[in-house]
């Protein structure tokens, strides 16, 4: 699921940009030099969560499994960094002009 999660991040970037996905520790990271405004960046962060984590969570809620904890952990781990970044961006959205995803770091320009 990590590969699919990062791929969904990558498809939100322009095809004119160089996009890289690589392993970092126990996870994966998407890197692209494209500069995005706040709304576009939030879409980039939310897309894999809407397409993977939300359906997985709904599945676990409605299907009786003997051990749904594994699926819950997969969904949580794949989304926790994205969700923390989303909260940060929303809290500071009035001060941010644009954002850039560069590996494990998020760069932004303040207004």
CORQUI-V328921 format. One record per residue. N is the residue number from 0. RES is the residue in one small letter. PHI is phi in radians with two decimals (none if undefined). Layout:
# CORQUI-V328921
n=N res=RES phi=PHI
n=N res=RES phi=PHI
This chain:
# CORQUI-V328921
n=0 res=x phi=none
n=1 res=x phi=-1.08
n=2 res=x phi=-1.11
n=3 res=x phi=-1.13
n=4 res=x phi=-1.00
n=5 res=x phi=-1.19
n=6 res=x phi=-1.09
n=7 res=x phi=-1.12
n=8 res=x phi=-1.10
n=9 res=x phi=-1.12
n=10 res=x phi=-1.25
n=11 res=x phi=-1.45
n=12 res=x phi=-1.60
n=13 res=x phi=-1.12
n=14 res=x phi=-1.25
n=15 res=x phi=-1.36
n=16 res=x phi=-1.61
n=17 res=x phi=-1.44
n=18 res=x phi=-2.17
n=19 res=x phi=-2.22
n=20 res=x phi=-2.19
n=21 res=x phi=-2.54
n=22 res=x phi=-1.40
n=23 res=x phi=-2.37
n=24 res=x phi=1.12
n=25 res=x phi=-1.67
n=26 res=x phi=-2.15
n=27 res=x phi=-2.26
n=28 res=x phi=-2.38
n=29 res=x phi=-1.82
n=30 res=x phi=-2.19
n=31 res=x phi=-2.65
n=32 res=x phi=-1.60
n=33 res=x phi=-1.12
n=34 res=x phi=-1.63
n=35 res=x phi=-2.22
n=36 res=x phi=-1.37
n=37 res=x phi=-1.04
n=38 res=x phi=-1.11
n=39 res=x phi=-1.12
n=40 res=x phi=-1.17
n=41 res=x phi=-1.09
n=42 res=x phi=-1.07
n=43 res=x phi=-1.02
n=44 res=x phi=-1.28
n=45 res=x phi=-1.40
n=46 res=x phi=-0.91
n=47 res=x phi=-1.14
n=48 res=x phi=-1.23
n=49 res=x phi=-1.30
n=50 res=x phi=-1.60
n=51 res=x phi=-2.02
n=52 res=x phi=-1.17
n=53 res=x phi=-1.08
n=54 res=x phi=-1.06
n=55 res=x phi=-1.11
n=56 res=x phi=-1.13
n=57 res=x phi=-1.10
n=58 res=x phi=-1.02
n=59 res=x phi=-1.15
n=60 res=x phi=-1.16
n=61 res=x phi=-1.63
n=62 res=x phi=-1.89
n=63 res=x phi=-1.40
n=64 res=x phi=-1.96
n=65 res=x phi=-1.21
n=66 res=x phi=-2.51
n=67 res=x phi=-1.31
n=68 res=x phi=-1.03
n=69 res=x phi=-1.08
n=70 res=x phi=-1.15
n=71 res=x phi=-1.10
n=72 res=x phi=-1.15
n=73 res=x phi=-1.07
n=74 res=x phi=-1.11
n=75 res=x phi=-1.17
n=76 res=x phi=-1.14
n=77 res=x phi=-1.25
n=78 res=x phi=-2.04
n=79 res=x phi=-1.07
n=80 res=x phi=-1.17
n=81 res=x phi=-1.07
n=82 res=x phi=-1.16
n=83 res=x phi=-1.13
n=84 res=x phi=-1.16
n=85 res=x phi=-1.06
n=86 res=x phi=-1.06
n=87 res=x phi=-1.06
n=88 res=x phi=-1.12
n=89 res=x phi=-1.09
n=90 res=x phi=-1.15
n=91 res=x phi=-1.99
n=92 res=x phi=-1.03
n=93 res=x phi=-1.28
n=94 res=x phi=-1.67
n=95 res=x phi=-1.75
n=96 res=x phi=-1.56
n=97 res=x phi=-2.62
n=98 res=x phi=-2.28
n=99 res=x phi=-2.49
n=100 res=x phi=-1.58
n=101 res=x phi=-2.35
n=102 res=x phi=1.13
n=103 res=x phi=-1.47
n=104 res=x phi=-1.93
n=105 res=x phi=-1.96
n=106 res=x phi=-1.79
n=107 res=x phi=-2.57
n=108 res=x phi=-1.94
n=109 res=x phi=-1.40
n=110 res=x phi=-1.23
